[in-house]
Amino acid sequence: MSLYQTNKAVKLLAHNDDPGPFLSFVADAAAFLGGFDLTTEERQALLGRDYAALYQMGVQPFILQTLAHKLSGEPFMRFIGRYAALLAGLGHPDYET
């Protein structure tokens, strides 16, 4: 169930017309994540912006990439090369529930 909660949190931050949740996460990520039933590993990965760990846990890769880009504040073309290098060699995540 917690992977669902992790994906829900990432989607809420990455794809939301309301900037409130994203601004809340940036201001106090721990408080924002308090509203989600996450494992310690998931919470730490989100707090540490450990995108490789989140990817390996099975977080939906497209929403994860969108969130990582949004948090980076970089132009997409500069961001995507760094992000792709970070995930290179990790294979495909396990989406089994």
Secondary structure, 3 states (H helix, E strand, C coil): CHHHHHHHHHHHHHCCCCCHHHHHHHHCHHHHHCCCCCCHHHHHHHHCCCHHHHHHHCCCHHHHHHHHHHHHCCCHHHHHHHHHHHHCCCCCCCCCC
